[in-house]
Amino acid sequence: MSVEDWLADTRTSYDTVAASYADLLRNHLDETPYERASLALFADFVRAAGGGPVADVGCGSGRITARLHELGVDAFGVDLSPGMIEVARRDHPTLRFDVGSMTDLALADDSVAGLVAWYSLIHVPDDQVGPVVTGFRRVMRPGSPLLVSFHVGDESRLKTQGYGGHPMKVHVHRRQPARMAAWLQEGGFTVEAQMTLTSAESSLGGIIFAR
């Protein structure tokens, strides 16, 4: 599948489910203490490095962007889906949200003080993860923190329905932490910590901190 094809499928799918997605996941962080702690630690790292703008890439309905803002981070969201961005702006009108693709981030080199990819790499094919990670490195200031979360496993499946029963057409890729860490290292990051966990976010999720 070409980059244009999977991006188009992902965009259309999330445009379709945007409102239902926001309703279903709005309070998910209330059920996930380890994820909350991870976001708080990431915010501490950003502040310790002097602060600055932080990109939530693949922000969806903006719930992670909003949590980072509550933690004192100057966070803004980027998402491929105009429908998701519309919902994010509706639910969080004081925050910045932009339509954009992680495959070609419209951000200047060394312009962000941190970056979060919260379960947003799960639809990116294996052969495109490396270029996406390289794009993350390009826009991040040297030494700034990266937080990545993902579904753990070895399989990929086509998701045809989700978030309120609406039709979707996206491949969901599960990866082993070692593979994700290797992609980050190949892209110029130093992996500092990683863990796996079960929560409302994923039956088995992975979290990696890197710089």
C-alpha positions in Angstrom: 0.0 0.0 0.0 1.3 3.4 -0.9 1.8 6.2 1.6 -1.0 8.2 -0.1 -3.4 5.2 0.3 -2.9 4.5 3.9 -2.9 8.1 4.8 -6.2 8.6 2.9 -7.8 5.5 4.6 -6.7 6.8 8.0 -7.9 10.3 7.4 -11.3 9.1 6.2 -11.7 6.6 9.0 -11.0 9.1 11.8 -13.1 11.8 10.1 -16.0 9.3 10.3 -15.5 8.4 14.0 -14.3 11.7 15.4 -17.3 12.6 17.5 -17.8 9.1 18.9 -14.0 8.7 19.5 -14.0 11.9 21.6 -17.1 10.8 23.6 -15.7 7.3 24.3 -12.1 8.3 25.2 -12.8 11.6 27.0 -12.2 10.2 30.5 -9.9 7.3 29.7 -7.0 8.9 31.6 -9.0 8.7 34.8 -8.7 4.9 34.5 -5.0 4.8 33.7 -2.7 5.9 36.5 0.5 4.7 34.9 -0.2 6.7 31.7 -1.0 9.7 33.8 2.3 9.3 35.7 4.1 8.9 32.4 2.6 12.2 31.0 3.5 13.9 34.3 7.1 12.7 34.1 7.3 13.8 30.5 6.1 17.3 31.6 8.7 17.4 34.3 11.4 16.6 31.7 10.2 19.4 29.4 10.2 22.0 32.2 13.7 20.8 33.4 15.0 21.4 29.9 13.7 25.0 30.0 10.3 24.6 28.5 8.9 25.6 25.2 6.3 24.3 22.7 5.5 20.6 22.7 3.9 18.8 19.8 1.3 16.1 20.4 1.5 14.4 17.0 -1.5 12.4 16.1 -3.5 14.2 18.8 -6.9 13.0 17.8 -9.6 14.7 19.9 -7.0 16.6 21.9 -7.3 14.8 25.3 -3.5 14.3 25.7 -2.8 17.8 24.5 -5.2 19.1 27.1 -3.6 17.0 29.9 -0.2 18.2 29.0 -1.5 21.8 29.2 -2.9 21.0 32.7 0.5 19.8 33.6 2.0 23.2 32.7 3.3 22.3 29.2 2.9 24.6 26.2 1.4 21.8 24.1 -0.3 21.9 20.7 -1.8 19.2 18.7 -1.3 17.9 15.1 -3.6 15.4 13.5 -4.2 14.0 10.0 -7.9 14.1 10.3 -9.7 17.4 9.9 -12.7 15.9 11.6 -10.6 15.1 14.7 -9.1 18.6 14.7 -12.6 20.1 14.5 -13.6 18.1 17.6 -10.4 19.0 19.4 -10.9 22.7 18.8 -14.5 22.4 19.9 -13.6 20.6 23.2 -10.5 22.6 23.9 -11.0 26.1 22.4 -8.1 27.8 24.1 -5.5 25.3 22.7 -3.8 25.2 19.3 -4.7 22.3 16.9 -3.4 22.0 13.3 -4.2 19.6 10.5 -1.1 17.9 9.4 0.7 14.6 8.8 3.4 13.0 10.8 4.9 11.9 7.5 5.7 15.5 6.6 5.5 17.7 9.7 5.0 21.4 8.8 7.3 22.4 11.7 10.7 24.2 11.6 13.9 22.3 12.4 14.7 22.2 16.1 11.5 24.1 16.9 9.8 22.0 19.6 10.9 21.3 23.2 9.4 17.9 23.3 7.1 15.5 21.3 4.5 13.0 22.2 3.2 10.3 19.9 0.4 8.7 22.0 -0.8 5.5 20.2 -0.4 7.4 17.0 2.2 5.3 15.3 -0.1 2.3 15.3 -1.4 2.8 11.8 2.0 3.6 10.2 3.4 0.7 8.1 6.7 -0.8 9.2 8.6 0.7 6.2 7.4 4.2 7.1 8.1 4.2 10.8 11.8 5.1 10.2 11.1 8.1 8.1 8.5 9.3 10.6 10.9 9.0 13.5 13.5 10.9 11.4 10.9 13.6 11.0 10.4 13.8 14.7 14.1 14.2 15.3 14.3 17.0 12.7 11.7 19.2 14.5 13.0 18.5 18.0 15.6 20.6 19.9 18.7 18.7 20.8 18.3 16.8 24.1 14.5 17.3 24.2 12.3 14.5 25.4 10.2 12.1 23.3 7.3 10.0 24.7 5.9 7.2 22.5 3.1 4.8 23.4 2.0 1.9 21.2 0.2 -1.5 21.2 2.5 -4.4 22.0 2.5 -7.6 20.0 3.6 -9.2 16.7 0.5 -9.0 14.5 -1.3 -6.4 12.3 -5.0 -6.5 11.6 -7.4 -4.5 9.5 -9.9 -2.6 11.6 -13.2 -2.2 9.7 -15.4 -0.9 12.6 -14.8 1.0 15.7 -15.7 3.8 18.1 -19.5 3.6 18.2 -19.8 1.0 15.4 -18.8 3.4 12.6 -17.0 2.0 9.5 -13.2 2.2 9.4 -10.4 1.0 7.2 -7.2 1.1 9.1 -4.4 -1.4 9.8 -3.5 -1.6 13.5 0.1 -2.6 14.0 1.3 -4.1 17.2 5.1 -4.0 17.8 7.5 -5.3 20.3 9.3 -2.7 22.5 12.7 -3.8 21.3 11.6 -3.1 17.6 10.2 0.3 18.5 13.3 1.2 20.5 15.5 0.1 17.6 13.6 2.4 15.2 14.1 5.3 17.6 17.8 4.6 18.0 18.2 4.3 14.2 16.5 7.7 14.0 19.0 9.4 16.3 17.3 9.1 19.7 18.7 7.7 22.9 16.2 5.5 24.6 16.2 6.2 28.4 13.3 4.0 29.7 10.6 1.6 28.5 7.8 -0.4 30.1 4.8 -2.5 29.2 1.5 -2.2 30.9 -2.2 -3.3 30.8 -4.8 -0.5 31.0 -7.9 0.9 29.5 -5.7 2.3 26.7 -4.5 -1.2 25.5 -4.7 -4.8 26.4 -0.9 -4.6 26.4 0.7 -1.3 25.8 4.2 0.0 25.5 5.7 3.3 26.6 9.2 4.5 25.7 11.0 7.7 26.9 13.8 8.9 24.6 15.8 12.0 23.8 
